[in-house]
Amino acid sequence: MSVLIHFSIFPTDKGTSVSPYVAKSLRIIRESGLPYKLGPMS
């Protein structure tokens, strides 16, 4: 079975720099062991 999931991460209440929050989310995804692709938001 194959599943495709698309989601965006954008904390709206953390000011202009959200990279620490995105990095934490990416770390969780990476540690899950699931294959993933990271791309820019359009």
PDB file of N, CA, C and O in Angstrom, chain B, residues numbered from 101:
ATOM      1  N   MET B 101       0.853  -1.172   0.000  1.00  0.00           N
ATOM      2  CA  MET B 101       0.000   0.000   0.000  1.00  0.00           C
ATOM      3  C   MET B 101       0.897   1.232   0.000  1.00  0.00           C
ATOM      4  O   MET B 101       1.928   1.257   0.671  1.00  0.00           O
ATOM      5  N   SER B 102       0.504   2.241  -0.747  1.00  0.00           N
ATOM      6  CA  SER B 102       1.210   3.519  -0.779  1.00  0.00           C
ATOM      7  C   SER B 102       0.270   4.612  -0.312  1.00  0.00           C
ATOM      8  O   SER B 102      -0.922   4.599  -0.618  1.00  0.00           O
ATOM      9  N   VAL B 103       0.818   5.553   0.430  1.00  0.00           N
ATOM     10  CA  VAL B 103       0.032   6.679   0.933  1.00  0.00           C
ATOM     11  C   VAL B 103       0.830   7.952   0.697  1.00  0.00           C
ATOM     12  O   VAL B 103       2.039   7.979   0.926  1.00  0.00           O
ATOM     13  N   LEU B 104       0.169   8.994   0.246  1.00  0.00           N
ATOM     14  CA  LEU B 104       0.794  10.289   0.039  1.00  0.00           C
ATOM     15  C   LEU B 104       0.143  11.281   0.989  1.00  0.00           C
ATOM     16  O   LEU B 104      -1.078  11.436   0.998  1.00  0.00           O
ATOM     17  N   ILE B 105       0.958  11.947   1.780  1.00  0.00           N
ATOM     18  CA  ILE B 105       0.456  12.960   2.714  1.00  0.00           C
ATOM     19  C   ILE B 105       1.194  14.257   2.431  1.00  0.00           C
ATOM     20  O   ILE B 105       2.415  14.264   2.274  1.00  0.00           O
ATOM     21  N   HIS B 106       0.460  15.338   2.366  1.00  0.00           N
ATOM     22  CA  HIS B 106       1.043  16.660   2.144  1.00  0.00           C
ATOM     23  C   HIS B 106       0.600  17.561   3.286  1.00  0.00           C
ATOM     24  O   HIS B 106      -0.592  17.668   3.574  1.00  0.00           O
ATOM     25  N   PHE B 107       1.557  18.203   3.932  1.00  0.00           N
ATOM     26  CA  PHE B 107       1.183  19.178   4.950  1.00  0.00           C
ATOM     27  C   PHE B 107       2.209  20.293   4.994  1.00  0.00           C
ATOM     28  O   PHE B 107       3.344  20.126   4.548  1.00  0.00           O
ATOM     29  N   SER B 108       1.805  21.422   5.531  1.00  0.00           N
ATOM     30  CA  SER B 108       2.664  22.599   5.669  1.00  0.00           C
ATOM     31  C   SER B 108       2.774  22.959   7.136  1.00  0.00           C
ATOM     32  O   SER B 108       1.843  22.755   7.916  1.00  0.00           O
ATOM     33  N   ILE B 109       3.928  23.498   7.497  1.00  0.00           N
ATOM     34  CA  ILE B 109       4.172  23.907   8.880  1.00  0.00           C
ATOM     35  C   ILE B 109       4.463  25.402   8.870  1.00  0.00           C
ATOM     36  O   ILE B 109       5.449  25.846   8.281  1.00  0.00           O
ATOM     37  N   PHE B 110       3.605  26.174   9.522  1.00  0.00           N
ATOM     38  CA  PHE B 110       3.838  27.608   9.584  1.00  0.00           C
ATOM     39  C   PHE B 110       3.219  28.186  10.850  1.00  0.00           C
ATOM     40  O   PHE B 110       2.059  28.595  10.841  1.00  0.00           O
ATOM     41  N   PRO B 111       3.988  28.223  11.944  1.00  0.00           N
ATOM     42  CA  PRO B 111       3.483  28.816  13.185  1.00  0.00           C
ATOM     43  C   PRO B 111       3.196  30.303  12.961  1.00  0.00           C
ATOM     44  O   PRO B 111       4.087  31.051  12.556  1.00  0.00           O
ATOM     45  N   THR B 112       1.991  30.724  13.215  1.00  0.00           N
ATOM     46  CA  THR B 112       1.621  32.116  12.952  1.00  0.00           C
ATOM     47  C   THR B 112       1.804  33.032  14.152  1.00  0.00           C
ATOM     48  O   THR B 112       1.701  34.251  14.016  1.00  0.00           O
ATOM     49  N   ASP B 113       2.072  32.471  15.318  1.00  0.00           N
ATOM     50  CA  ASP B 113       2.184  33.308  16.515  1.00  0.00           C
ATOM     51  C   ASP B 113       3.603  33.340  17.082  1.00  0.00           C
ATOM     52  O   ASP B 113       3.783  33.655  18.258  1.00  0.00           O
ATOM     53  N   LYS B 114       4.622  33.019  16.263  1.00  0.00           N
ATOM     54  CA  LYS B 114       5.995  32.931  16.762  1.00  0.00           C
ATOM     55  C   LYS B 114       6.917  33.982  16.165  1.00  0.00           C
ATOM     56  O   LYS B 114       8.136  33.825  16.239  1.00  0.00           O
ATOM     57  N   GLY B 115       6.389  35.037  15.583  1.00  0.00           N
ATOM     58  CA  GLY B 115       7.227  36.083  15.008  1.00  0.00           C
ATOM     59  C   GLY B 115       7.648  35.756  13.584  1.00  0.00           C
ATOM     60  O   GLY B 115       7.036  34.929  12.908  1.00  0.00           O
ATOM     61  N   THR B 116       8.712  36.430  13.143  1.00  0.00           N
ATOM     62  CA  THR B 116       9.123  36.290  11.753  1.00  0.00           C
ATOM     63  C   THR B 116      10.035  35.102  11.504  1.00  0.00           C
ATOM     64  O   THR B 116      10.065  34.588  10.386  1.00  0.00           O
ATOM     65  N   SER B 117      10.776  34.650  12.499  1.00  0.00           N
ATOM     66  CA  SER B 117      11.678  33.514  12.312  1.00  0.00           C
ATOM     67  C   SER B 117      11.049  32.258  12.901  1.00  0.00           C
ATOM     68  O   SER B 117      10.908  32.138  14.118  1.00  0.00           O
ATOM     69  N   VAL B 118      10.676  31.335  12.042  1.00  0.00           N
ATOM     70  CA  VAL B 118      10.026  30.104  12.493  1.00  0.00           C
ATOM     71  C   VAL B 118      10.908  28.877  12.283  1.00  0.00           C
ATOM     72  O   VAL B 118      10.458  27.750  12.489  1.00  0.00           O
ATOM     73  N   SER B 119      12.159  29.084  11.877  1.00  0.00           N
ATOM     74  CA  SER B 119      13.030  27.948  11.561  1.00  0.00           C
ATOM     75  C   SER B 119      13.210  26.974  12.717  1.00  0.00           C
ATOM     76  O   SER B 119      13.280  25.772  12.459  1.00  0.00           O
ATOM     77  N   PRO B 120      13.292  27.413  13.998  1.00  0.00           N
ATOM     78  CA  PRO B 120      13.417  26.422  15.077  1.00  0.00           C
ATOM     79  C   PRO B 120      12.213  25.482  15.156  1.00  0.00           C
ATOM     80  O   PRO B 120      12.370  24.307  15.486  1.00  0.00           O
ATOM     81  N   TYR B 121      11.033  25.982  14.861  1.00  0.00           N
ATOM     82  CA  TYR B 121       9.817  25.175  14.940  1.00  0.00           C
ATOM     83  C   TYR B 121       9.728  24.210  13.761  1.00  0.00           C
ATOM     84  O   TYR B 121       9.312  23.062  13.914  1.00  0.00           O
ATOM     85  N   VAL B 122      10.120  24.687  12.596  1.00  0.00           N
ATOM     86  CA  VAL B 122      10.136  23.818  11.422  1.00  0.00           C
ATOM     87  C   VAL B 122      11.197  22.735  11.600  1.00  0.00           C
ATOM     88  O   VAL B 122      10.964  21.576  11.257  1.00  0.00           O
ATOM     89  N   ALA B 123      12.366  23.108  12.136  1.00  0.00           N
ATOM     90  CA  ALA B 123      13.440  22.137  12.365  1.00  0.00           C
ATOM     91  C   ALA B 123      13.006  21.053  13.343  1.00  0.00           C
ATOM     92  O   ALA B 123      13.316  19.879  13.144  1.00  0.00           O
ATOM     93  N   LYS B 124      12.290  21.438  14.399  1.00  0.00           N
ATOM     94  CA  LYS B 124      11.809  20.448  15.368  1.00  0.00           C
ATOM     95  C   LYS B 124      10.826  19.484  14.706  1.00  0.00           C
ATOM     96  O   LYS B 124      10.884  18.276  14.936  1.00  0.00           O
ATOM     97  N   SER B 125       9.933  20.017  13.890  1.00  0.00           N
ATOM     98  CA  SER B 125       8.968  19.169  13.184  1.00  0.00           C
ATOM     99  C   SER B 125       9.673  18.217  12.231  1.00  0.00           C
ATOM    100  O   SER B 125       9.321  17.040  12.145  1.00  0.00           O
ATOM    101  N   LEU B 126      10.675  18.730  11.511  1.00  0.00           N
ATOM    102  CA  LEU B 126      11.422  17.889  10.580  1.00  0.00           C
ATOM    103  C   LEU B 126      12.185  16.794  11.324  1.00  0.00           C
ATOM    104  O   LEU B 126      12.276  15.668  10.834  1.00  0.00           O
ATOM    105  N   ARG B 127      12.726  17.103  12.482  1.00  0.00           N
ATOM    106  CA  ARG B 127      13.437  16.104  13.287  1.00  0.00           C
ATOM    107  C   ARG B 127      12.502  14.953  13.665  1.00  0.00           C
ATOM    108  O   ARG B 127      12.897  13.789  13.608  1.00  0.00           O
ATOM    109  N   ILE B 128      11.279  15.273  14.047  1.00  0.00           N
ATOM    110  CA  ILE B 128      10.297  14.247  14.415  1.00  0.00           C
ATOM    111  C   ILE B 128       9.987  13.359  13.211  1.00  0.00           C
ATOM    112  O   ILE B 128       9.913  12.137  13.333  1.00  0.00           O
ATOM    113  N   ILE B 129       9.807  13.985  12.050  1.00  0.00           N
ATOM    114  CA  ILE B 129       9.527  13.216  10.834  1.00  0.00           C
ATOM    115  C   ILE B 129      10.715  12.320  10.497  1.00  0.00           C
ATOM    116  O   ILE B 129      10.535  11.144  10.181  1.00  0.00           O
ATOM    117  N   ARG B 130      11.929  12.868  10.562  1.00  0.00           N
ATOM    118  CA  ARG B 130      13.134  12.094  10.250  1.00  0.00           C
ATOM    119  C   ARG B 130      13.276  10.905  11.187  1.00  0.00           C
ATOM    120  O   ARG B 130      13.594   9.802  10.744  1.00  0.00           O
ATOM    121  N   GLU B 131      13.042  11.120  12.484  1.00  0.00           N
ATOM    122  CA  GLU B 131      13.183  10.051  13.474  1.00  0.00           C
ATOM    123  C   GLU B 131      12.108   8.974  13.331  1.00  0.00           C
ATOM    124  O   GLU B 131      12.269   7.869  13.850  1.00  0.00           O
ATOM    125  N   SER B 132      11.019   9.284  12.635  1.00  0.00           N
ATOM    126  CA  SER B 132       9.958   8.290  12.449  1.00  0.00           C
ATOM    127  C   SER B 132      10.409   7.146  11.542  1.00  0.00           C
ATOM    128  O   SER B 132       9.850   6.050  11.585  1.00  0.00           O
ATOM    129  N   GLY B 133      11.418   7.411  10.726  1.00  0.00           N
ATOM    130  CA  GLY B 133      11.894   6.390   9.803  1.00  0.00           C
ATOM    131  C   GLY B 133      11.108   6.312   8.507  1.00  0.00           C
ATOM    132  O   GLY B 133      11.450   5.531   7.619  1.00  0.00           O
ATOM    133  N   LEU B 134      10.064   7.108   8.391  1.00  0.00           N
ATOM    134  CA  LEU B 134       9.265   7.118   7.166  1.00  0.00           C
ATOM    135  C   LEU B 134       9.995   7.891   6.071  1.00  0.00           C
ATOM    136  O   LEU B 134      10.688   8.866   6.362  1.00  0.00           O
ATOM    137  N   PRO B 135       9.848   7.468   4.819  1.00  0.00           N
ATOM    138  CA  PRO B 135      10.450   8.246   3.732  1.00  0.00           C
ATOM    139  C   PRO B 135       9.698   9.565   3.576  1.00  0.00           C
ATOM    140  O   PRO B 135       8.481   9.620   3.753  1.00  0.00           O
ATOM    141  N   TYR B 136      10.429  10.621   3.244  1.00  0.00           N
ATOM    142  CA  TYR B 136       9.798  11.935   3.098  1.00  0.00           C
ATOM    143  C   TYR B 136      10.582  12.765   2.100  1.00  0.00           C
ATOM    144  O   TYR B 136      11.738  12.464   1.801  1.00  0.00           O
ATOM    145  N   LYS B 137       9.958  13.802   1.592  1.00  0.00           N
ATOM    146  CA  LYS B 137      10.612  14.785   0.738  1.00  0.00           C
ATOM    147  C   LYS B 137      10.274  16.152   1.295  1.00  0.00           C
ATOM    148  O   LYS B 137       9.113  16.442   1.586  1.00  0.00           O
ATOM    149  N   LEU B 138      11.277  16.985   1.443  1.00  0.00           N
ATOM    150  CA  LEU B 138      11.096  18.339   1.948  1.00  0.00           C
ATOM    151  C   LEU B 138      11.191  19.305   0.781  1.00  0.00           C
ATOM    152  O   LEU B 138      12.095  19.195  -0.047  1.00  0.00           O
ATOM    153  N   GLY B 139      10.267  20.247   0.712  1.00  0.00           N
ATOM    154  CA  GLY B 139      10.286  21.221  -0.371  1.00  0.00           C
ATOM    155  C   GLY B 139       9.854  22.586   0.131  1.00  0.00           C
ATOM    156  O   GLY B 139       9.357  22.707   1.251  1.00  0.00           O
ATOM    157  N   PRO B 140      10.039  23.619  -0.690  1.00  0.00           N
ATOM    158  CA  PRO B 140       9.644  24.969  -0.307  1.00  0.00           C
ATOM    159  C   PRO B 140       8.126  25.136  -0.383  1.00  0.00           C
ATOM    160  O   PRO B 140       7.441  24.421  -1.115  1.00  0.00           O
ATOM    161  N   MET B 141       7.630  26.077   0.375  1.00  0.00           N
ATOM    162  CA  MET B 141       6.197  26.407   0.268  1.00  0.00           C
ATOM    163  C   MET B 141       6.013  27.301  -0.940  1.00  0.00           C
ATOM    164  O   MET B 141       6.879  28.120  -1.247  1.00  0.00           O
ATOM    165  N   SER B 142       4.917  27.155  -1.612  1.00  0.00           N
ATOM    166  CA  SER B 142       4.638  27.979  -2.799  1.00  0.00           C
ATOM    167  C   SER B 142       3.985  29.266  -2.397  1.00  0.00           C
ATOM    168  O   SER B 142       3.672  30.093  -3.253  1.00  0.00           O
TER     169      SER B 142
END
